[in-house]
Amino acid sequence: MGSKIDYKKELKELYLASSKACSITTVPAMNFLMIDGRGNPNNSLEFQNAVEALFSVAYTLKFMIKKIANIDYGVMPLEGLWWCDDMEQFSIENKDIWKWTLMIMQPSHITRELFSEAAEKVSKEKGLVAVDKVNFGTYEEGKAAQILHIGPFSGEGPTVAKLHTFISDNQYQMNGKHHEIYLSDTRRGKPENWKTIIRQPIA
């Protein structure tokens, strides 16, 4: 039996960030399970259904690969891309106009065929409403600035502002969607200890 692969450690420049200082990294093309939606995540059933569907497919794929290829790995954290039609209007205070893509990174040995098989299995066995909306695709972010936020999501404002200031101070422009990577299990940990990487693509 092989040892369990920890992709967060293998890709530490992407999944580890400092809470004290902003940094710049280059994010390569990677495969993700993805699902699109819109509206305030705090009171949206669509958002909850999307999270449930993504993790169900992600864990089904993990167990399929373990069985087929004897490869074991930890399922990657939930990530979210956030934006609105007019980014001038994008603010933490007005989440009702937000659009989002939720994602979970997939190791290179996960294929589109395996994804289709896993999604069908989840659909048959669990009947989750959002499974049909889950896609498998590549996302390439390129150069991005990031920082770690520690605390509840509602307190992200100053961390986001710090990142945006860092970007302009270094003569970059924001280029793409606000990106968050949720490193903590919010059902278990205390909100003051939650860890979220805040990332912003730059040009």
C-alpha positions, 0 to 999 in steps of 0.5 A: 500500500503506497503512502497518502499523497498530500498535494497541499504540501507538494504544491505549497507555493499555491496552498500555503501563504503567510498571514503577515506578508503578501507574496507573488506566485505563478499558478499553472494550469490545473484540473478542477471540478467546478460548478457555477452559481450566483447570489449571497453564499450565506443564505443560498441553498444553491451554494450549499447544494453546490458544495455538497455535490462537489465534495461528493464527486471529489470523494467518489473519485478519490476512492475510485483511484484508490481502488483502480490504481492504489493511489491514495491522496487527501481531497483538496480544499474548496476554492471559490472564484468571486466576481460581479458583472461590474467589478467596480460594484464588487464589495464584501458588503453586497454579496447578493450581486456576486457570481461564483465558481466553486472548485476542487483541484484534481490530481493529474491522474483524474481523467474526464472519463473517470469524472463522468463515471464518478458523477454518474455514480453520485447522481444514482446513489445520492440523487443530489440536485447539483451533480448535473451542474458539476464540470471537469475542466482546466483553469490557469490563473497565471501570475497572482498575489496572495495572503492568508486571512485568519478569522471569519469570512465577514472579517476579510475586508482589511486583508483584501484591502492589504492585498489590493494595496500591495498589488498597486504599490508593486505597479501591478493591476488586478487581472481576473477574479477574486479567488479564495481557498478555504483551508479550514473545515468550517463545520468543526473549527472556530471562526476566529481560527479559520484559514483562507488564502485570498488570491488576486490574479495580476498583470 
